[in-house]
Amino acid sequence: MSRPGRDDVPDRLYTLTGGRSRPGSDAFDLVTLVVTESAPVPGMQSEHAAILRMCERPMAVVEIAAELGLPVSIVRILLSDLLDAGRISARHPRAADAAHRLPDLDLLEQVLVGLRNL
């Protein structure tokens, strides 16, 4: 039984990444959301173009890897290329949620005043 991306000839994966084994950025983990910032251009690597087409709406790195049938490590390298070129933007969903979870400064001041009054 063949597993896409895992049983591929290693030469293909080596070619896809230009021989690199690590992404140029640590911006991507499995749940990082990727959104296209520009359309594919003629002559672009087919995997890069496919990523740009599928990420017109936010898509997680793990979903991109599954859709392409490639290992996540390879997809992270391809995404790093696109991020460096300004063709995609990436954000971690936890970073957006964290800003909403911070308490209001006025509320913190009221709590502090209340504690001092005790």
Secondary structure as a PSIPRED ss2 file (coil, helix, strand):
# PSIPRED VFORMAT (PSIPRED V4.0)

   1 M C   1.000  0.000  0.000
   2 S C   1.000  0.000  0.000
   3 R C   1.000  0.000  0.000
   4 P C   1.000  0.000  0.000
   5 G C   1.000  0.000  0.000
   6 R C   1.000  0.000  0.000
   7 D C   1.000  0.000  0.000
   8 D C   1.000  0.000  0.000
   9 V C   1.000  0.000  0.000
  10 P H   0.000  1.000  0.000
  11 D H   0.000  1.000  0.000
  12 R H   0.000  1.000  0.000
  13 L H   0.000  1.000  0.000
  14 Y H   0.000  1.000  0.000
  15 T H   0.000  1.000  0.000
  16 L H   0.000  1.000  0.000
  17 T C   1.000  0.000  0.000
  18 G C   1.000  0.000  0.000
  19 G C   1.000  0.000  0.000
  20 R C   1.000  0.000  0.000
  21 S C   1.000  0.000  0.000
  22 R C   1.000  0.000  0.000
  23 P C   1.000  0.000  0.000
  24 G C   1.000  0.000  0.000
  25 S C   1.000  0.000  0.000
  26 D C   1.000  0.000  0.000
  27 A C   1.000  0.000  0.000
  28 F C   1.000  0.000  0.000
  29 D C   1.000  0.000  0.000
  30 L C   1.000  0.000  0.000
  31 V C   1.000  0.000  0.000
  32 T C   1.000  0.000  0.000
  33 L E   0.000  0.000  1.000
  34 V E   0.000  0.000  1.000
  35 V E   0.000  0.000  1.000
  36 T E   0.000  0.000  1.000
  37 E C   1.000  0.000  0.000
  38 S C   1.000  0.000  0.000
  39 A C   1.000  0.000  0.000
  40 P C   1.000  0.000  0.000
  41 V C   1.000  0.000  0.000
  42 P C   1.000  0.000  0.000
  43 G C   1.000  0.000  0.000
  44 M C   1.000  0.000  0.000
  45 Q C   1.000  0.000  0.000
  46 S H   0.000  1.000  0.000
  47 E H   0.000  1.000  0.000
  48 H H   0.000  1.000  0.000
  49 A H   0.000  1.000  0.000
  50 A H   0.000  1.000  0.000
  51 I H   0.000  1.000  0.000
  52 L H   0.000  1.000  0.000
  53 R H   0.000  1.000  0.000
  54 M H   0.000  1.000  0.000
  55 C C   1.000  0.000  0.000
  56 E C   1.000  0.000  0.000
  57 R C   1.000  0.000  0.000
  58 P C   1.000  0.000  0.000
  59 M E   0.000  0.000  1.000
  60 A E   0.000  0.000  1.000
  61 V H   0.000  1.000  0.000
  62 V H   0.000  1.000  0.000
  63 E H   0.000  1.000  0.000
  64 I H   0.000  1.000  0.000
  65 A H   0.000  1.000  0.000
  66 A H   0.000  1.000  0.000
  67 E H   0.000  1.000  0.000
  68 L H   0.000  1.000  0.000
  69 G C   1.000  0.000  0.000
  70 L C   1.000  0.000  0.000
  71 P C   1.000  0.000  0.000
  72 V H   0.000  1.000  0.000
  73 S H   0.000  1.000  0.000
  74 I H   0.000  1.000  0.000
  75 V H   0.000  1.000  0.000
  76 R H   0.000  1.000  0.000
  77 I H   0.000  1.000  0.000
  78 L H   0.000  1.000  0.000
  79 L H   0.000  1.000  0.000
  80 S H   0.000  1.000  0.000
  81 D H   0.000  1.000  0.000
  82 L H   0.000  1.000  0.000
  83 L H   0.000  1.000  0.000
  84 D H   0.000  1.000  0.000
  85 A C   1.000  0.000  0.000
  86 G C   1.000  0.000  0.000
  87 R C   1.000  0.000  0.000
  88 I E   0.000  0.000  1.000
  89 S E   0.000  0.000  1.000
  90 A E   0.000  0.000  1.000
  91 R E   0.000  0.000  1.000
  92 H C   1.000  0.000  0.000
  93 P H   0.000  1.000  0.000
  94 R H   0.000  1.000  0.000
  95 A H   0.000  1.000  0.000
  96 A H   0.000  1.000  0.000
  97 D H   0.000  1.000  0.000
  98 A H   0.000  1.000  0.000
  99 A H   0.000  1.000  0.000
 100 H H   0.000  1.000  0.000
 101 R H   0.000  1.000  0.000
 102 L C   1.000  0.000  0.000
 103 P C   1.000  0.000  0.000
 104 D C   1.000  0.000  0.000
 105 L H   0.000  1.000  0.000
 106 D H   0.000  1.000  0.000
 107 L H   0.000  1.000  0.000
 108 L H   0.000  1.000  0.000
 109 E H   0.000  1.000  0.000
 110 Q H   0.000  1.000  0.000
 111 V H   0.000  1.000  0.000
 112 L H   0.000  1.000  0.000
 113 V H   0.000  1.000  0.000
 114 G H   0.000  1.000  0.000
 115 L H   0.000  1.000  0.000
 116 R H   0.000  1.000  0.000
 117 N H   0.000  1.000  0.000
 118 L C   1.000  0.000  0.000
